[in-house]
Amino acid sequence: MSLSRPRKEKQHPQQLQYLKAVIAALQADPEKLNIVKQNIAHYQNQAFLKRGFLRALERMEWLFEANLTIDEFCQQIMADDYIGNRIRRYPLIFKGVLDKA
C-alpha cells in the first residue's frame, strides 16, 4: 500500500528566470500589459487549445478584471497558488513582452 503525495510542480530554472524578467519588464513599463492582453485575445481565437491553456487564459482575464495595481498583478502571477501556478505553466501568454522596447 503506497500513500500518494500531491505532486509539486517543478519550475524549470530557465522558465523561472524568463518569468522574473517578464515581471521586471511589466513593472518597469505597465503599458506592456497591452501585449499580454493581445496575446490572450490571439490565443482565445484559436480553434484548438488544451483545456489547461484555456483555463490559464481565463485566469489572466480574471486578473485584468480585478483592477489590480501592477505590483499586485505581478505578485499574483508569481504566487504559489492555483492561479499563479496555472498562469506560469504557459509562458506563451507573455510572448513579446521582453522583445519589444
Biopython code that builds the backbone (N, CA, C, O; Angstrom):
import numpy as np
from Bio.PDB.StructureBuilder import StructureBuilder

atoms = [
    (1, "MET", "N", (0.854, -1.181, 0.000)),
    (1, "MET", "CA", (0.000, 0.000, 0.000)),
    (1, "MET", "C", (0.891, 1.232, 0.000)),
    (1, "MET", "O", (1.716, 1.417, 0.894)),
    (2, "SER", "N", (0.716, 2.063, -1.003)),
    (2, "SER", "CA", (1.515, 3.282, -1.051)),
    (2, "SER", "C", (0.616, 4.493, -0.865)),
    (2, "SER", "O", (-0.474, 4.585, -1.429)),
    (3, "LEU", "N", (1.098, 5.386, -0.079)),
    (3, "LEU", "CA", (0.367, 6.629, 0.122)),
    (3, "LEU", "C", (0.835, 7.625, -0.929)),
    (3, "LEU", "O", (2.030, 7.884, -1.074)),
    (4, "SER", "N", (-0.107, 8.167, -1.643)),
    (4, "SER", "CA", (0.290, 9.119, -2.688)),
    (4, "SER", "C", (0.385, 10.523, -2.099)),
    (4, "SER", "O", (-0.466, 10.967, -1.329)),
    (5, "ARG", "N", (1.431, 11.182, -2.488)),
    (5, "ARG", "CA", (1.639, 12.554, -2.062)),
    (5, "ARG", "C", (1.277, 13.475, -3.216)),
    (5, "ARG", "O", (1.463, 13.116, -4.379)),
    (6, "PRO", "N", (0.768, 14.645, -2.907)),
    (6, "PRO", "CA", (0.498, 15.572, -4.013)),
    (6, "PRO", "C", (1.807, 15.959, -4.690)),
    (6, "PRO", "O", (2.805, 16.244, -4.028)),
    (7, "ARG", "N", (1.787, 15.964, -6.006)),
    (7, "ARG", "CA", (2.999, 16.297, -6.741)),
    (7, "ARG", "C", (3.240, 17.799, -6.710)),
    (7, "ARG", "O", (2.321, 18.600, -6.881)),
    (8, "LYS", "N", (4.456, 18.145, -6.496)),
    (8, "LYS", "CA", (4.859, 19.554, -6.522)),
    (8, "LYS", "C", (5.297, 19.867, -7.948)),
    (8, "LYS", "O", (6.143, 19.174, -8.512)),
    (9, "GLU", "N", (4.714, 20.918, -8.525)),
    (9, "GLU", "CA", (5.089, 21.311, -9.879)),
    (9, "GLU", "C", (6.561, 21.715, -9.883)),
    (9, "GLU", "O", (7.017, 22.463, -9.018)),
    (10, "LYS", "N", (7.282, 21.216, -10.855)),
    (10, "LYS", "CA", (8.687, 21.573, -10.976)),
    (10, "LYS", "C", (8.814, 22.815, -11.846)),
    (10, "LYS", "O", (8.360, 22.837, -12.990)),
    (11, "GLN", "N", (9.426, 23.826, -11.301)),
    (11, "GLN", "CA", (9.702, 25.036, -12.061)),
    (11, "GLN", "C", (11.080, 24.896, -12.676)),
    (11, "GLN", "O", (12.070, 24.743, -11.960)),
    (12, "HIS", "N", (11.150, 24.946, -13.969)),
    (12, "HIS", "CA", (12.440, 24.874, -14.635)),
    (12, "HIS", "C", (13.161, 26.206, -14.427)),
    (12, "HIS", "O", (12.537, 27.263, -14.526)),
    (13, "PRO", "N", (14.459, 26.170, -14.141)),
    (13, "PRO", "CA", (15.196, 27.411, -13.880)),
    (13, "PRO", "C", (15.090, 28.431, -15.021)),
    (13, "PRO", "O", (14.972, 29.631, -14.771)),
    (14, "GLN", "N", (15.130, 27.960, -16.261)),
    (14, "GLN", "CA", (15.034, 28.890, -17.392)),
    (14, "GLN", "C", (13.665, 29.546, -17.433)),
    (14, "GLN", "O", (13.556, 30.743, -17.701)),
    (15, "GLN", "N", (12.622, 28.774, -17.171)),
    (15, "GLN", "CA", (11.275, 29.328, -17.188)),
    (15, "GLN", "C", (11.105, 30.337, -16.059)),
    (15, "GLN", "O", (10.505, 31.394, -16.256)),
    (16, "LEU", "N", (11.626, 30.021, -14.884)),
    (16, "LEU", "CA", (11.531, 30.928, -13.751)),
    (16, "LEU", "C", (12.305, 32.209, -14.029)),
    (16, "LEU", "O", (11.840, 33.299, -13.698)),
    (17, "GLN", "N", (13.473, 32.086, -14.628)),
    (17, "GLN", "CA", (14.280, 33.253, -14.983)),
    (17, "GLN", "C", (13.535, 34.120, -16.003)),
    (17, "GLN", "O", (13.534, 35.347, -15.897)),
    (18, "TYR", "N", (12.905, 33.480, -16.987)),
    (18, "TYR", "CA", (12.131, 34.202, -18.002)),
    (18, "TYR", "C", (10.971, 34.957, -17.346)),
    (18, "TYR", "O", (10.738, 36.127, -17.649)),
    (19, "LEU", "N", (10.252, 34.290, -16.455)),
    (19, "LEU", "CA", (9.105, 34.931, -15.807)),
    (19, "LEU", "C", (9.537, 36.093, -14.920)),
    (19, "LEU", "O", (8.846, 37.110, -14.846)),
    (20, "LYS", "N", (10.664, 35.950, -14.254)),
    (20, "LYS", "CA", (11.170, 37.063, -13.438)),
    (20, "LYS", "C", (11.534, 38.256, -14.322)),
    (20, "LYS", "O", (11.296, 39.404, -13.947)),
    (21, "ALA", "N", (12.113, 37.984, -15.499)),
    (21, "ALA", "CA", (12.435, 39.057, -16.439)),
    (21, "ALA", "C", (11.152, 39.712, -16.960)),
    (21, "ALA", "O", (11.104, 40.930, -17.134)),
    (22, "VAL", "N", (10.123, 38.912, -17.209)),
    (22, "VAL", "CA", (8.833, 39.454, -17.660)),
    (22, "VAL", "C", (8.239, 40.344, -16.579)),
    (22, "VAL", "O", (7.762, 41.441, -16.870)),
    (23, "ILE", "N", (8.266, 39.883, -15.338)),
    (23, "ILE", "CA", (7.727, 40.668, -14.219)),
    (23, "ILE", "C", (8.463, 42.000, -14.117)),
    (23, "ILE", "O", (7.834, 43.045, -13.949)),
    (24, "ALA", "N", (9.785, 41.970, -14.215)),
    (24, "ALA", "CA", (10.575, 43.201, -14.143)),
    (24, "ALA", "C", (10.198, 44.143, -15.291)),
    (24, "ALA", "O", (10.080, 45.352, -15.090)),
    (25, "ALA", "N", (10.010, 43.591, -16.489)),
    (25, "ALA", "CA", (9.642, 44.412, -17.643)),
    (25, "ALA", "C", (8.258, 45.028, -17.461)),
    (25, "ALA", "O", (8.044, 46.189, -17.810)),
    (26, "LEU", "N", (7.323, 44.259, -16.918)),
    (26, "LEU", "CA", (5.974, 44.779, -16.684)),
    (26, "LEU", "C", (5.966, 45.865, -15.614)),
    (26, "LEU", "O", (5.247, 46.858, -15.731)),
    (27, "GLN", "N", (6.765, 45.671, -14.576)),
    (27, "GLN", "CA", (6.831, 46.680, -13.521)),
    (27, "GLN", "C", (7.499, 47.952, -14.025)),
    (27, "GLN", "O", (7.120, 49.052, -13.624)),
    (28, "ALA", "N", (8.485, 47.810, -14.898)),
    (28, "ALA", "CA", (9.175, 48.979, -15.446)),
    (28, "ALA", "C", (8.290, 49.730, -16.441)),
    (28, "ALA", "O", (8.363, 50.956, -16.532)),
    (29, "ASP", "N", (7.456, 49.004, -17.184)),
    (29, "ASP", "CA", (6.601, 49.619, -18.196)),
    (29, "ASP", "C", (5.237, 48.929, -18.192)),
    (29, "ASP", "O", (5.027, 47.974, -18.940)),
    (30, "PRO", "N", (4.297, 49.411, -17.345)),
    (30, "PRO", "CA", (2.974, 48.779, -17.255)),
    (30, "PRO", "C", (2.203, 48.771, -18.576)),
    (30, "PRO", "O", (1.250, 48.006, -18.721)),
    (31, "GLU", "N", (2.594, 49.602, -19.533)),
    (31, "GLU", "CA", (1.941, 49.606, -20.842)),
    (31, "GLU", "C", (2.122, 48.264, -21.561)),
    (31, "GLU", "O", (1.351, 47.933, -22.461)),
    (32, "LYS", "N", (3.129, 47.503, -21.168)),
    (32, "LYS", "CA", (3.366, 46.196, -21.795)),
    (32, "LYS", "C", (2.278, 45.191, -21.452)),
    (32, "LYS", "O", (2.231, 44.107, -22.032)),
    (33, "LEU", "N", (1.402, 45.541, -20.512)),
    (33, "LEU", "CA", (0.255, 44.678, -20.235)),
    (33, "LEU", "C", (-0.633, 44.568, -21.470)),
    (33, "LEU", "O", (-1.345, 43.578, -21.640)),
    (34, "ASN", "N", (-0.592, 45.575, -22.322)),
    (34, "ASN", "CA", (-1.368, 45.522, -23.565)),
    (34, "ASN", "C", (-0.894, 44.374, -24.454)),
    (34, "ASN", "O", (-1.701, 43.754, -25.146)),
    (35, "ILE", "N", (0.403, 44.087, -24.440)),
    (35, "ILE", "CA", (0.934, 42.959, -25.208)),
    (35, "ILE", "C", (0.337, 41.655, -24.674)),
    (35, "ILE", "O", (-0.039, 40.775, -25.448)),
    (36, "VAL", "N", (0.254, 41.540, -23.352)),
    (36, "VAL", "CA", (-0.315, 40.350, -22.731)),
    (36, "VAL", "C", (-1.790, 40.230, -23.121)),
    (36, "VAL", "O", (-2.260, 39.137, -23.441)),
    (37, "LYS", "N", (-2.515, 41.339, -23.097)),
    (37, "LYS", "CA", (-3.931, 41.317, -23.481)),
    (37, "LYS", "C", (-4.094, 40.892, -24.939)),
    (37, "LYS", "O", (-5.013, 40.142, -25.271)),
    (38, "GLN", "N", (-3.211, 41.367, -25.801)),
    (38, "GLN", "CA", (-3.267, 40.987, -27.214)),
    (38, "GLN", "C", (-2.992, 39.486, -27.370)),
    (38, "GLN", "O", (-3.646, 38.806, -28.161)),
    (39, "ASN", "N", (-2.025, 38.982, -26.613)),
    (39, "ASN", "CA", (-1.723, 37.547, -26.659)),
    (39, "ASN", "C", (-2.934, 36.719, -26.215)),
    (39, "ASN", "O", (-3.259, 35.704, -26.831)),
    (40, "ILE", "N", (-3.587, 37.154, -25.156)),
    (40, "ILE", "CA", (-4.765, 36.438, -24.658)),
    (40, "ILE", "C", (-5.844, 36.408, -25.741)),
    (40, "ILE", "O", (-6.426, 35.359, -26.018)),
    (41, "ALA", "N", (-6.106, 37.564, -26.348)),
    (41, "ALA", "CA", (-7.121, 37.630, -27.406)),
    (41, "ALA", "C", (-6.737, 36.730, -28.582)),
    (41, "ALA", "O", (-7.585, 36.038, -29.146)),
    (42, "HIS", "N", (-5.460, 36.745, -28.943)),
    (42, "HIS", "CA", (-4.984, 35.922, -30.059)),
    (42, "HIS", "C", (-5.213, 34.435, -29.779)),
    (42, "HIS", "O", (-5.743, 33.714, -30.625)),
    (43, "TYR", "N", (-4.815, 33.985, -28.603)),
    (43, "TYR", "CA", (-4.925, 32.564, -28.291)),
    (43, "TYR", "C", (-6.382, 32.129, -28.094)),
    (43, "TYR", "O", (-6.732, 30.984, -28.379)),
    (44, "GLN", "N", (-7.222, 33.036, -27.610)),
    (44, "GLN", "CA", (-8.629, 32.673, -27.437)),
    (44, "GLN", "C", (-9.326, 32.487, -28.785)),
    (44, "GLN", "O", (-10.342, 31.796, -28.863)),
    (45, "ASN", "N", (-8.800, 33.086, -29.830)),
    (45, "ASN", "CA", (-9.375, 32.930, -31.161)),
    (45, "ASN", "C", (-8.928, 31.645, -31.848)),
    (45, "ASN", "O", (-9.426, 31.319, -32.925)),
    (46, "GLN", "N", (-8.007, 30.921, -31.250)),
    (46, "GLN", "CA", (-7.533, 29.668, -31.829)),
    (46, "GLN", "C", (-8.612, 28.590, -31.672)),
    (46, "GLN", "O", (-9.298, 28.521, -30.652)),
    (47, "ALA", "N", (-8.740, 27.770, -32.681)),
    (47, "ALA", "CA", (-9.790, 26.749, -32.681)),
    (47, "ALA", "C", (-9.517, 25.625, -31.680)),
    (47, "ALA", "O", (-10.430, 25.192, -30.976)),
    (48, "PHE", "N", (-8.296, 25.157, -31.612)),
    (48, "PHE", "CA", (-7.992, 24.005, -30.765)),
    (48, "PHE", "C", (-6.863, 24.343, -29.802)),
    (48, "PHE", "O", (-5.711, 24.499, -30.206)),
    (49, "LEU", "N", (-7.209, 24.454, -28.528)),
    (49, "LEU", "CA", (-6.213, 24.675, -27.483)),
    (49, "LEU", "C", (-6.456, 23.672, -26.370)),
    (49, "LEU", "O", (-7.574, 23.195, -26.171)),
    (50, "LYS", "N", (-5.386, 23.363, -25.650)),
    (50, "LYS", "CA", (-5.523, 22.486, -24.490)),
    (50, "LYS", "C", (-6.437, 23.159, -23.464)),
    (50, "LYS", "O", (-6.442, 24.381, -23.312)),
    (51, "ARG", "N", (-7.190, 22.341, -22.784)),
    (51, "ARG", "CA", (-8.108, 22.874, -21.775)),
    (51, "ARG", "C", (-7.354, 23.653, -20.698)),
    (51, "ARG", "O", (-7.834, 24.678, -20.213)),
    (52, "GLY", "N", (-6.172, 23.161, -20.328)),
    (52, "GLY", "CA", (-5.377, 23.858, -19.311)),
    (52, "GLY", "C", (-4.952, 25.242, -19.762)),
    (52, "GLY", "O", (-4.940, 26.184, -18.970)),
    (53, "PHE", "N", (-4.601, 25.364, -21.038)),
    (53, "PHE", "CA", (-4.194, 26.670, -21.564)),
    (53, "PHE", "C", (-5.388, 27.621, -21.576)),
    (53, "PHE", "O", (-5.247, 28.803, -21.261)),
    (54, "LEU", "N", (-6.564, 27.105, -21.942)),
    (54, "LEU", "CA", (-7.770, 27.935, -21.918)),
    (54, "LEU", "C", (-8.075, 28.422, -20.505)),
    (54, "LEU", "O", (-8.498, 29.562, -20.311)),
    (55, "ARG", "N", (-7.860, 27.558, -19.528)),
    (55, "ARG", "CA", (-8.085, 27.964, -18.137)),
    (55, "ARG", "C", (-7.081, 29.024, -17.707)),
    (55, "ARG", "O", (-7.429, 29.950, -16.975)),
    (56, "ALA", "N", (-5.841, 28.892, -18.156)),
    (56, "ALA", "CA", (-4.832, 29.903, -17.816)),
    (56, "ALA", "C", (-5.222, 31.255, -18.418)),
    (56, "ALA", "O", (-5.073, 32.292, -17.772)),
    (57, "LEU", "N", (-5.717, 31.242, -19.645)),
    (57, "LEU", "CA", (-6.163, 32.490, -20.278)),
    (57, "LEU", "C", (-7.331, 33.091, -19.507)),
    (57, "LEU", "O", (-7.413, 34.306, -19.330)),
    (58, "GLU", "N", (-8.225, 32.235, -19.056)),
    (58, "GLU", "CA", (-9.367, 32.698, -18.265)),
    (58, "GLU", "C", (-8.896, 33.332, -16.955)),
    (58, "GLU", "O", (-9.413, 34.370, -16.540)),
    (59, "ARG", "N", (-7.918, 32.706, -16.310)),
    (59, "ARG", "CA", (-7.389, 33.247, -15.049)),
    (59, "ARG", "C", (-6.721, 34.607, -15.276)),
    (59, "ARG", "O", (-6.822, 35.500, -14.434)),
    (60, "MET", "N", (-6.044, 34.758, -16.406)),
    (60, "MET", "CA", (-5.441, 36.058, -16.731)),
    (60, "MET", "C", (-6.526, 37.120, -16.902)),
    (60, "MET", "O", (-6.365, 38.255, -16.454)),
    (61, "GLU", "N", (-7.615, 36.755, -17.541)),
    (61, "GLU", "CA", (-8.720, 37.703, -17.685)),
    (61, "GLU", "C", (-9.256, 38.118, -16.325)),
    (61, "GLU", "O", (-9.594, 39.283, -16.116)),
    (62, "TRP", "N", (-9.334, 37.165, -15.397)),
    (62, "TRP", "CA", (-9.782, 37.492, -14.046)),
    (62, "TRP", "C", (-8.877, 38.541, -13.423)),
    (62, "TRP", "O", (-9.350, 39.483, -12.787)),
    (63, "LEU", "N", (-7.566, 38.373, -13.611)),
    (63, "LEU", "CA", (-6.627, 39.337, -13.036)),
    (63, "LEU", "C", (-6.839, 40.726, -13.635)),
    (63, "LEU", "O", (-6.790, 41.725, -12.918)),
    (64, "PHE", "N", (-7.072, 40.791, -14.936)),
    (64, "PHE", "CA", (-7.306, 42.093, -15.563)),
    (64, "PHE", "C", (-8.605, 42.712, -15.066)),
    (64, "PHE", "O", (-8.674, 43.925, -14.869)),
    (65, "GLU", "N", (-9.631, 41.901, -14.862)),
    (65, "GLU", "CA", (-10.911, 42.407, -14.386)),
    (65, "GLU", "C", (-10.850, 42.863, -12.931)),
    (65, "GLU", "O", (-11.671, 43.676, -12.506)),
    (66, "ALA", "N", (-9.901, 42.358, -12.174)),
    (66, "ALA", "CA", (-9.788, 42.702, -10.752)),
    (66, "ALA", "C", (-9.224, 44.102, -10.528)),
    (66, "ALA", "O", (-9.198, 44.581, -9.394)),
    (67, "ASN", "N", (-8.774, 44.760, -11.588)),
    (67, "ASN", "CA", (-8.210, 46.114, -11.483)),
    (67, "ASN", "C", (-7.111, 46.200, -10.423)),
    (67, "ASN", "O", (-7.129, 47.082, -9.564)),
    (68, "LEU", "N", (-6.178, 45.294, -10.495)),
    (68, "LEU", "CA", (-5.053, 45.264, -9.565)),
    (68, "LEU", "C", (-4.010, 46.297, -9.982)),
    (68, "LEU", "O", (-3.924, 46.667, -11.153)),
    (69, "THR", "N", (-3.221, 46.756, -9.020)),
    (69, "THR", "CA", (-2.069, 47.580, -9.370)),
    (69, "THR", "C", (-1.071, 46.674, -10.071)),
    (69, "THR", "O", (-1.189, 45.450, -10.007)),
    (70, "ILE", "N", (-0.090, 47.266, -10.738)),
    (70, "ILE", "CA", (0.897, 46.457, -11.461)),
    (70, "ILE", "C", (1.650, 45.553, -10.494)),
    (70, "ILE", "O", (1.962, 44.412, -10.837)),
    (71, "ASP", "N", (1.947, 46.037, -9.299)),
    (71, "ASP", "CA", (2.661, 45.218, -8.316)),
    (71, "ASP", "C", (1.801, 44.045, -7.840)),
    (71, "ASP", "O", (2.298, 42.926, -7.706)),
    (72, "GLU", "N", (0.517, 44.295, -7.585)),
    (72, "GLU", "CA", (-0.381, 43.220, -7.165)),
    (72, "GLU", "C", (-0.555, 42.195, -8.289)),
    (72, "GLU", "O", (-0.610, 40.990, -8.044)),
    (73, "PHE", "N", (-0.640, 42.695, -9.520)),
    (73, "PHE", "CA", (-0.778, 41.832, -10.691)),
    (73, "PHE", "C", (0.424, 40.895, -10.795)),
    (73, "PHE", "O", (0.273, 39.688, -10.984)),
    (74, "CYS", "N", (1.615, 41.469, -10.670)),
    (74, "CYS", "CA", (2.847, 40.671, -10.766)),
    (74, "CYS", "C", (2.972, 39.692, -9.601)),
    (74, "CYS", "O", (3.429, 38.564, -9.787)),
    (75, "GLN", "N", (2.572, 40.112, -8.409)),
    (75, "GLN", "CA", (2.600, 39.216, -7.251)),
    (75, "GLN", "C", (1.681, 38.031, -7.473)),
    (75, "GLN", "O", (2.010, 36.907, -7.094)),
    (76, "GLN", "N", (0.520, 38.275, -8.090)),
    (76, "GLN", "CA", (-0.430, 37.194, -8.332)),
    (76, "GLN", "C", (0.120, 36.187, -9.338)),
    (76, "GLN", "O", (-0.101, 34.984, -9.201)),
    (77, "ILE", "N", (0.838, 36.678, -10.350)),
    (77, "ILE", "CA", (1.429, 35.780, -11.340)),
    (77, "ILE", "C", (2.458, 34.858, -10.677)),
    (77, "ILE", "O", (2.530, 33.674, -11.003)),
    (78, "MET", "N", (3.243, 35.393, -9.759)),
    (78, "MET", "CA", (4.294, 34.618, -9.110)),
    (78, "MET", "C", (3.833, 33.913, -7.834)),
    (78, "MET", "O", (4.620, 33.210, -7.200)),
    (79, "ALA", "N", (2.566, 34.093, -7.453)),
    (79, "ALA", "CA", (2.052, 33.490, -6.222)),
    (79, "ALA", "C", (2.068, 31.971, -6.323)),
    (79, "ALA", "O", (1.879, 31.398, -7.397)),
    (80, "ASP", "N", (2.296, 31.337, -5.187)),
    (80, "ASP", "CA", (2.320, 29.879, -5.131)),
    (80, "ASP", "C", (0.913, 29.371, -4.798)),
    (80, "ASP", "O", (0.702, 28.704, -3.785)),
    (81, "ASP", "N", (-0.038, 29.700, -5.670)),
    (81, "ASP", "CA", (-1.412, 29.256, -5.501)),
    (81, "ASP", "C", (-1.928, 28.741, -6.841)),
    (81, "ASP", "O", (-1.179, 28.669, -7.815)),
    (82, "TYR", "N", (-3.190, 28.388, -6.883)),
    (82, "TYR", "CA", (-3.749, 27.776, -8.097)),
    (82, "TYR", "C", (-3.607, 28.691, -9.307)),
    (82, "TYR", "O", (-3.153, 28.261, -10.367)),
    (83, "ILE", "N", (-3.996, 29.948, -9.148)),
    (83, "ILE", "CA", (-3.968, 30.872, -10.289)),
    (83, "ILE", "C", (-2.543, 31.108, -10.757)),
    (83, "ILE", "O", (-2.265, 31.027, -11.953)),
    (84, "GLY", "N", (-1.643, 31.397, -9.842)),
    (84, "GLY", "CA", (-0.256, 31.639, -10.213)),
    (84, "GLY", "C", (0.381, 30.429, -10.889)),
    (84, "GLY", "O", (1.069, 30.569, -11.900)),
    (85, "ASN", "N", (0.152, 29.246, -10.332)),
    (85, "ASN", "CA", (0.702, 28.022, -10.924)),
    (85, "ASN", "C", (0.140, 27.772, -12.314)),
    (85, "ASN", "O", (0.870, 27.369, -13.220)),
    (86, "ARG", "N", (-1.138, 28.006, -12.482)),
    (86, "ARG", "CA", (-1.794, 27.788, -13.770)),
    (86, "ARG", "C", (-1.225, 28.742, -14.825)),
    (86, "ARG", "O", (-0.948, 28.329, -15.951)),
    (87, "ILE", "N", (-1.054, 30.002, -14.465)),
    (87, "ILE", "CA", (-0.561, 31.006, -15.407)),
    (87, "ILE", "C", (0.897, 30.736, -15.772)),
    (87, "ILE", "O", (1.266, 30.807, -16.944)),
    (88, "ARG", "N", (1.725, 30.427, -14.777)),
    (88, "ARG", "CA", (3.147, 30.203, -15.032)),
    (88, "ARG", "C", (3.400, 28.967, -15.886)),
    (88, "ARG", "O", (4.469, 28.838, -16.484)),
    (89, "ARG", "N", (2.443, 28.068, -15.949)),
    (89, "ARG", "CA", (2.602, 26.862, -16.751)),
    (89, "ARG", "C", (2.631, 27.173, -18.252)),
    (89, "ARG", "O", (3.100, 26.359, -19.047)),
    (90, "TYR", "N", (2.127, 28.357, -18.638)),
    (90, "TYR", "CA", (2.027, 28.712, -20.057)),
    (90, "TYR", "C", (2.702, 30.061, -20.325)),
    (90, "TYR", "O", (2.023, 31.083, -20.427)),
    (91, "PRO", "N", (4.019, 30.070, -20.438)),
    (91, "PRO", "CA", (4.728, 31.341, -20.650)),
    (91, "PRO", "C", (4.432, 31.997, -22.000)),
    (91, "PRO", "O", (4.804, 33.152, -22.209)),
    (92, "LEU", "N", (3.771, 31.287, -22.923)),
    (92, "LEU", "CA", (3.397, 31.905, -24.198)),
    (92, "LEU", "C", (2.481, 33.109, -23.993)),
    (92, "LEU", "O", (2.406, 33.984, -24.856)),
    (93, "ILE", "N", (1.797, 33.158, -22.874)),
    (93, "ILE", "CA", (0.939, 34.301, -22.570)),
    (93, "ILE", "C", (1.740, 35.602, -22.571)),
    (93, "ILE", "O", (1.204, 36.669, -22.869)),
    (94, "PHE", "N", (3.017, 35.503, -22.236)),
    (94, "PHE", "CA", (3.866, 36.694, -22.109)),
    (94, "PHE", "C", (4.764, 36.922, -23.314)),
    (94, "PHE", "O", (5.698, 37.722, -23.250)),
    (95, "LYS", "N", (4.489, 36.227, -24.410)),
    (95, "LYS", "CA", (5.306, 36.339, -25.614)),
    (95, "LYS", "C", (5.336, 37.791, -26.105)),
    (95, "LYS", "O", (4.297, 38.433, -26.254)),
    (96, "GLY", "N", (6.539, 38.286, -26.351)),
    (96, "GLY", "CA", (6.697, 39.634, -26.869)),
    (96, "GLY", "C", (6.929, 40.715, -25.825)),
    (96, "GLY", "O", (7.314, 41.834, -26.166)),
    (97, "VAL", "N", (6.700, 40.394, -24.565)),
    (97, "VAL", "CA", (6.898, 41.406, -23.513)),
    (97, "VAL", "C", (8.356, 41.816, -23.428)),
    (97, "VAL", "O", (8.660, 42.994, -23.239)),
    (98, "LEU", "N", (9.264, 40.856, -23.567)),
    (98, "LEU", "CA", (10.688, 41.177, -23.475)),
    (98, "LEU", "C", (11.263, 41.626, -24.822)),
    (98, "LEU", "O", (12.290, 42.303, -24.855)),
    (99, "ASP", "N", (10.623, 41.263, -25.919)),
    (99, "ASP", "CA", (11.154, 41.577, -27.242)),
    (99, "ASP", "C", (10.993, 43.034, -27.630)),
    (99, "ASP", "O", (11.881, 43.627, -28.244)),
    (100, "LYS", "N", (9.864, 43.603, -27.272)),
    (100, "LYS", "CA", (9.561, 44.965, -27.727)),
    (100, "LYS", "C", (10.028, 45.988, -26.703)),
    (100, "LYS", "O", (9.797, 45.841, -25.503)),
    (101, "ALA", "N", (10.680, 47.010, -27.192)),
    (101, "ALA", "CA", (11.193, 48.042, -26.286)),
    (101, "ALA", "C", (10.164, 49.124, -26.066)),
    (101, "ALA", "O", (10.419, 50.078, -25.330)),
]
sb = StructureBuilder()
sb.init_structure("model")
sb.init_model(0)
sb.init_chain("A")
sb.init_seg("    ")
for serial, (resi, resn, name, xyz) in enumerate(atoms, 1):
    if name == "N":
        sb.init_residue(resn, " ", resi, " ")
    sb.init_atom(name, np.array(xyz, "f"), 0.0, 1.0, " ", f" {name:<3s}", serial, name[0])
structure = sb.get_structure()
